[in-house]
């Protein structure tokens, strides 16, 4: 029986693959061509158009050649996307680009139309022409061209850094809110000890990789069945070396547990995913911003635009109510699974630290970062404010060291939501 982790990896591979959906399109096109040839000439069909054998052969041959050319064109666009993403955006974004459904639909339509026309070619005889199929091949070409235009329009607009930032930020916020809703109200009863006394069993990983996802339902069911508590050692997103402990087992009948079945509920892979790791979305946003700040690009305005989405994401994180770890309980309120989480301080550090370090010499970045932090001070609850004040202190130190001229120093200390040219804000007063 295939484990949950293996099934998860297969789903990830299928989502990232660029050949599986086109393969289905290829097979479907061949099947539809056979159906069209079989139905041709049926009395109940309203269609009665006719083609000569020469015309039908020429049309279908042209369709086959056109689909091959269009497939090559889309592959060329894909190569350009890879070059741009790895050079000016973030290599981590490629994982999301591979999964785009429109791109797979375009490739599937092209391969399906190719297979449809190629299969019909062998049905053409001097006295028998698949008239319905030839007409449908023309319709398929029209649909293919329309999808190609939609594809070009989408990627022309969506390859801009700000569009990618909006997409990635929205995905991260969705995962964060969904995950918070899933664990809300599942804490163990306060009167019971969190971890049972007794020996602790260590379930170790056989292969190394990044912890991509956890089968919470499966681990909870196994812990309930064996009357124990599973403690995840690493949060989602950490790299786990071969032989390291993945899960600690406290209490219960640990001798009856199969380590492979337990670790089979934890998926390891080559790189991080957003499915259970919203911090990865923040990581991609920061990567795009610091690439824009590199001397080779020198585009602080793009970094300011990305900071807009980072600020929105941080406000969402601040409202969710994060904990350093999550204790999930069964239906009787007994703790069964402990999962480490990321705190607000960790998210904030990811969101602003590198941008501050690489953009400390830019007036735009300093002013935009101050506006971001001042906005967090105004809206977040009291328990989040010490970390924000600490980041403001770090920003003040960076401004002091980089801007020695009094006038430029005063400009760098001014909060501006547009970096330069926006409505300047006075320094935020301490809450309370």
N, C-alpha and C positions, 0 to 999 in steps of 0.2 A: 504494500500500500504506500502510495506516495505521501511524503510528509507535507505539512503545511508550508514549511520553508521552501521545499522544492517546488511546490505549486506556486508560491509567491514569485520565485525566481523565473519560472516559466511565464507567468503573467507579465512580469517586467520585461522579459525578452520579447514577448509578443507585442507589447506596447511600443517598444523601441525599434522593432524590426521594420525595415522598409520593403521587405520582399513578401511577407506573408499575405497581406491584403491584396497586393497585385497578383499573387499566385492564384488566389480565389477568383479574382477578376478574369484571369486568363482561362481558368477552367470553366467559369460561368459563360464566358463568351463562346467557347467551343460548344457547350451544351445548347445555348440559345440558338446558335447557327444550325445545329441539327434539327431543333424544333421548328425553326423558321422554314427550313427546307422541306420538312415533313408536312407542314401546314400549307405550303404554297399551293394555290389553286383550289383550296377548299371552297365549297359553295357558300358557306355561311359567312365568309370573310367579305367585308364591304370593299376591300381593296382589289382593283382589277388592272393596275398599271402593268405594262409589259416593256421589257428591254430585250434588245438583241443580244446574242451570245457575245459578240465583240464588245458592245458597250458595257455589258455587265462585267466582263473580264477586265476591261480597262478601269472601270470604276473601283472594283474591289482591289485591283493591284495598286491603284493610287492610294486607297485607304490604308493598305498594309504599309506602303512606303511612308505615308504621312505620319502614321502612328509611331513608327520606328524613329523618325526624325523628331517628333514631339517628345518622345521618351528621352532621347539624347539631350534635348533642350532643357528638360526638367532636371536631368542629372547635372548639367552644366550649372544651372541655378543653385542646385544643392552644393556643388563645390564652392561656388562664390559665397554662399551662406556660411559654410564651414570656415573659409578664410576670414570673413569679416567677424564672425563670432569669436574665433580664437585670437584674432589680432586686435580688435577694438572693443569687444564686449566682454564675454567671460566664457571660457571653455565649459564651465558648468551649465551654461544655457543650452548647449547642444543636446543634453539629455531631454530637455523639454521640446526642442525642435524636432527631434526624431519622432516624437509622439503625436505630432500635429495630424489631426484626422483629415483635414482638407487635402494635405499633401498625399496621404495614402489613397484618398478617394480619387484624386487626379491620376495617380499612377495606375490604380485599378481600372479606371475607365479607359485609359489608353491601352493597357494590355488586353482588356476585355474586347475592345473594338478591333484590335489587331487580330486576336484569335477568332473573333466572329467573321471578319472579312476573309481571313486565310482559310478557315474551314469551309466557307461558302464557295471558294474558288474551285474546289474539287467537285462541286455539285453542278458546275456549268457544263452542259453538253450542247452540241449544235442544235438539237431539237428540244432541249430542256434547260430553262433558265429560272433560278430562284428569284422571281421578281420581288416577292415580299421581303426576302432577305437583303437584296440590293438596296431597296428603299430604307429598310431599317439600318443598314450600314451608314447611309447618308445621314440619317437622324442621329446615330451614335457619334458621327464626326462632328455634327453641329453641337451636341452636348459636350463633347470633349473640348472643343474650342471655347465654349462658354465657361467651362470649368477652368480652363487655362487662363482666361482673362481674370476670373475671380481670384485664382491662385496668385497671379502676378500683382493684382491690386492689393491683395492682403499682405503679401510679403514685402512689397514696396513700402507699405505704410508700417507694418509691424516689425520691421528690422531696425527701426529707429530706436536708440537707447531708451528714450522716454516711454515708447510704446511697450517695449519689453519689460521695463520697470513696472509699468502699470499691470501687465499680465502676471508677472512673477509675484508682485506684492499682493495682488488679489488672490492668487492661489495659496500663498502662505497664510493670509488672514483667514481664508475659508477652512484650511486644515486646522489652524489654531482654534478657531471657534468651535468646529466640529469635535475636536479632541477634548476641549474643555467641557462641552456639553455631555460628552460620553462618560467622563469620570466624575462629573458633579453629583454629589449625593451618594457616592459609593465608599465613603470612608468607614473604617471599622468602628465598632462601638467603643466609646471612650473608656469604659471600665475594664476592658480586657487588655492583657499584655500584648504588645505588638508582635513580638517574636517569641515562639515557644522556647523553653529551655531545653538543653540537650545537645547532642552532636550535630554538626553542620556538614551536610554533604555538598560537594562541589561538582557541578556539571560543567565540563570543559568543552571548548570548541575544538573540533577535529580539523577544521580549515580556517584560515584567517580571512579577514574581510571587514568591511564596514557594516556595522549593525544597521540594517535598513528598516526593519519592521519587526513587531512582536505580535504574536497571536494571543491577544489578551483573553479572548473567550476560551481558547484551548488550554492555556495555562491555568486559568481559573477553574475549569472543569477538572483538570488533572490534580490540582492542589486540593480541591474538595473531595475528590475520590480517594486520595491517599491521606487526607486529614493533615496537611502540612502547609507551610507558607513558602512560596517561591519569592526570592529576592533577586531582581535583576541587578547585576553588578555595574553594567555600563548603560548610559542613556543611548537612545537612538541617535545615530550619527557618529558615534565613536568607532575607531578602528580597533578590532580585536585580533590579536596575534594568535597563531595556532597554539593550542594548549592552554590558553588563558581561561579563567573561570567566566562562564557566561551567566550561570544561574546558581545561587546558593539555595539549598533546601533546608529549612528549619522545621524540626519536629516531624511527627507522623511516621509512616512506615516507609522510610527512605530506602530500605534494602529492597523493596519491591519495585522501585522506580528504575526504568530503563533510561540511562543517560541519553541515548540517541533519540528516544521519543520526546524527552524533555527539550533537548536542544533543537529538535525538529520543529518546535514552535517559535524559533528565533531565526530570522532570515539574515544571512550575511551575503554581501555582494561586493562588487568592485568599487562602487562609489555611492555617495549619499543620494537619497531620494526625498521628495517633498511629502510623500504619502503620510508619514507619521513624524516628519521632521520639519516643522515650519521654520526652524532656524536656518535651514538650508536655503530657503527663499531669501532670507535676509543676507545670507552669505553671497548669493548671486548679485543682489542689489549693490552690496558694498564693492564687490569685484568690478562691476561696471563703473562705479564712481571713481575708484582709485586708478583704473586704467585711463579714464578721461583726465586724471590729474598727472599722469606720467609725463615726463619731459618730451617724449616722442609724440604725444598727442596734444597736451597742453590745452585742454578744453574744460575749464572750470565751470562753464555754464551748463554743460551736460551733467557734471557732478552735482550742481545745484538742483537741476531738475530731478535727478535720482533721489536727492535728499528729501524732496517733497514726498515721494512715495515711502521712503524710509521713515519719515516723521509720521505719516498716516499709519504705517505698520506698527510703530512703537506705541502710538496712542491705542491701537487695538489691543496690543499685548498688555498695556497697563490696565485696561478695563477687564481683562479676562480673569485675573486673579491667579497668578502662578504660584506653584509650590516647589520646594526643592526635591520633594518626592511625593508620590501618590500611592496611597494605601487603598487597595481595592478589596472589598469584602463580598462574601457570599450572601445568600438570601437571609441567613441568620445573623448577619452582622459580624461574622468572624473574618479576621484578615486572612487573605489568601494570596495576594500578589502585591509586591512592593516594586514600584517602577521609579527610577530616578528621573527627575525633570530638570528643566532649566529655569533659573530664577530670572527675575526682572533685571537684576544687575548684569547677568551674563548676556542677555539680549541687548541691553543698552551698550555694553562694551563692544559687542560685535558690530552694532550699528554705527558707532561714531568714532571709535578709537583709531582705526587705520585711516579713515578719511581726515581726521584731525592731524595725524602724523604726516601724511603725504600732502595735505593741503594747508599746512600751517603758514606757508609763505603767500597764500592767496587771500586777498581782501574778501573776495566773494565767499570763499569757503568759511572763513572765520565769522563773517557776519551772518551767513545762513545757518551755521551751526549754533550760534548764539540764539538766533530766533527759534530754532528747533528746541533747544534746551529750555528757553524761557517759556515756550508754549507748553512743554511738558510740566514745568513748575506750576503753571496756571490751572491745569486740568486734572492732574493725577492725584491720587489719594496720598495721605501723609506717609505711608510706609515706603512709597517709591521715591520720595523726594531726596533722601540723603544721597542716593546714587547719582541723581541728576545734578545735585549741588557739587558732588565730587567731579563730575565731568565738566562742569562750568569752571571749577578751579583749574583743572588740567588745561582747558581752553585758554584761560587767563594767563597761565604760565607760558603757553605756546605763543600767545600774542606778545607778551612781555619780551620774550627772547628774540622774536623775529622782527618786531616793529619798534625800532628805537627812536624814530622821529616822533615827536609828540603829536603832530597832526595826523600822521598815518596811524599812530597807535590809537588815537581817539576814533578814527574811522573804523579800524579793525574791531574795536570793542562795541560798536553799534550793531544792534540786532536788526537785520533786514531780511524779510522772508524771500526776497528776490536776489539776495546777494549784494547787488549794487543796482540802485535805481528804483527800489520798491519803497513802500511806506515804512519808514524807519520806526522802530519801537523803542520806547525808553526801557531802561533796565528794569527787569521784573522785580517787584518788591517781594521779600520773603513771605510766604504764606503764613497766615495765623495772626 
